[in-house]
């Protein structure tokens, strides 16, 4: 049995956040049954949100209890391994019980090395999710918007991770929305139900640990159950995303990831037309000291979403975060982010600003707690907002207790 303070758990690397390092100190946890390893955990979050409906005026506040249970089951024998992850979350509102909802997921994956340079695998997942009130594509019903996401894929890894590795994957996604009641009667949700078939080809050449260049291609086709949505648009499409990038570790102090490429999506509806959008990512992780980590991430990309008369939006987002280990059992963090989403074919723009503070403490093996504060402000300008702009803001304070068994 490994000790909590085994030195190997504290190795500083530019791609290992301090939160992860703190979590590893909670080992050992779980129970071994033959070739299986079972690991359960439970988490309680108590939050106060001063604007639960994300409205510009007349904000309503509530205290929210979030109960989360997780369990993982791992199996390994010879060259084969099996992994199952499950999660169940209940959201309970003190003053607005109509907002109560639950989420959950079950994910399984299997891999087997059939040759020195060939690994085969399969993955499947079922999720029940809740759309956040802050999502500009959300539906405003009397109860939260819930939906199911089903995914399945098969993959092959060819080559060796220390030099050249080719990853091939083919998968399918299915999204299905639950019925929703509004103040004026039933809300149409079935026009969002769709199937997506996609492929992933990723080639990576590694020079040394955490130093590599890569190229990847992701073609896809998406078909909706209803050919025309409520606004009369055809949302079916097919396209491809092509990217190339580099991961570079500089003296185990900086880790740099640079990626750029092009996205093309062709829609069945001529009013949506063809989307040709450059994309790019910049990720920097810097360790000025062993106890301090600074991360900076920037993303520019097109994403598809269910806006009324637009197929999607171009996202520009920057996130800066600083984490510092105050003592061996304390980790403090602060983050700020700015996101701007410009709808394709419309003048509408969403701007979201977020600031966060958090503090985490490891009480004992498998037992931790924390407190966090988040301020968010979202502004809508253009067609959706009518004339001028609309803005809402919210403050959320959260207390967390987590137990690994």
Rosetta blueprint (number, residue, H / E / L):
1 X L
2 X L
3 X L
4 X L
5 X L
6 X L
7 X H
8 X H
9 X H
10 X H
11 X L
12 X L
13 X L
14 X L
15 X L
16 X L
17 X L
18 X H
19 X H
20 X H
21 X H
22 X H
23 X H
24 X H
25 X L
26 X L
27 X L
28 X L
29 X L
30 X L
31 X E
32 X E
33 X E
34 X L
35 X L
36 X E
37 X E
38 X E
39 X E
40 X E
41 X E
42 X E
43 X E
44 X E
45 X E
46 X E
47 X E
48 X E
49 X E
50 X L
51 X L
52 X L
53 X L
54 X L
55 X L
56 X L
57 X L
58 X L
59 X L
60 X L
61 X L
62 X E
63 X E
64 X E
65 X E
66 X E
67 X E
68 X E
69 X E
70 X E
71 X E
72 X E
73 X E
74 X E
75 X E
76 X E
77 X E
78 X L
79 X L
80 X E
81 X E
82 X E
83 X E
84 X E
85 X E
86 X E
87 X E
88 X E
89 X E
90 X E
91 X E
92 X E
93 X E
94 X L
95 X L
96 X L
97 X H
98 X H
99 X H
100 X L
101 X E
102 X E
103 X E
104 X E
105 X E
106 X E
107 X E
108 X E
109 X E
110 X E
111 X E
112 X E
113 X E
114 X E
115 X E
116 X L
117 X L
118 X E
119 X E
120 X E
121 X E
122 X E
123 X E
124 X E
125 X E
126 X E
127 X E
128 X E
129 X E
130 X E
131 X L
132 X L
133 X L
134 X L
135 X L
136 X L
137 X L
138 X L
139 X L
140 X L
141 X L
142 X L
143 X L
144 X L
145 X L
146 X E
147 X E
148 X E
149 X E
150 X E
151 X E
152 X E
153 X E
154 X E
155 X E
156 X E
157 X E
158 X E
159 X E
160 X L
161 X L
162 X L
163 X L
164 X E
165 X E
166 X E
167 X E
168 X E
169 X E
170 X E
171 X E
172 X E
173 X E
174 X E
175 X E
176 X E
177 X E
178 X L
179 X L
180 X E
181 X E
182 X E
183 X L
184 X L
185 X E
186 X E
187 X E
188 X L
189 X L
190 X H
191 X H
192 X H
193 X L
194 X E
195 X E
196 X E
197 X E
198 X E
199 X E
200 X E
201 X E
202 X E
203 X E
204 X E
205 X E
206 X E
207 X E
208 X E
209 X L
210 X L
211 X E
212 X E
213 X E
214 X E
215 X E
216 X E
217 X E
218 X E
219 X E
220 X E
221 X E
222 X E
223 X E
224 X E
225 X L
226 X L
227 X L
228 X L
229 X L
230 X L
231 X L
232 X L
233 X L
234 X L
235 X L
236 X L
237 X E
238 X E
239 X E
240 X E
241 X E
242 X E
243 X E
244 X E
245 X E
246 X E
247 X E
248 X E
249 X E
250 X E
251 X L
252 X L
253 X L
254 X E
255 X E
256 X E
257 X E
258 X E
259 X E
260 X E
261 X E
262 X E
263 X E
264 X E
265 X E
266 X E
267 X E
268 X L
269 X L
270 X L
271 X L
272 X L
273 X L
274 X E
275 X E
276 X E
277 X E
278 X E
279 X E
280 X E
281 X E
282 X E
283 X E
284 X E
285 X E
286 X E
287 X E
288 X E
289 X E
290 X L
291 X L
292 X E
293 X E
294 X E
295 X E
296 X E
297 X E
298 X E
299 X E
300 X E
301 X E
302 X E
303 X E
304 X E
305 X E
306 X E
307 X E
308 X L
309 X L
310 X E
311 X E
312 X E
313 X E
314 X E
315 X E
316 X E
317 X E
318 X E
319 X E
320 X E
321 X E
322 X E
323 X E
324 X E
325 X E
326 X E
327 X E
328 X L
329 X L
330 X E
331 X E
332 X E
333 X E
334 X E
335 X E
336 X E
337 X E
338 X E
339 X E
340 X E
341 X E
342 X E
343 X E
344 X L
345 X L
346 X L
347 X L
348 X L
349 X E
350 X E
351 X E
352 X E
353 X E
354 X E
355 X E
356 X E
357 X E
358 X E
359 X E
360 X E
361 X E
362 X E
363 X E
364 X E
365 X L
366 X L
367 X E
368 X E
369 X E
370 X E
371 X E
372 X E
373 X E
374 X E
375 X E
376 X E
377 X E
378 X E
379 X E
380 X E
381 X E
382 X L
383 X L
384 X L
385 X L
386 X L
387 X L
388 X L
389 X E
390 X E
391 X E
392 X E
393 X E
394 X E
395 X E
396 X E
397 X E
398 X E
399 X E
400 X E
401 X E
402 X E
403 X E
404 X E
405 X L
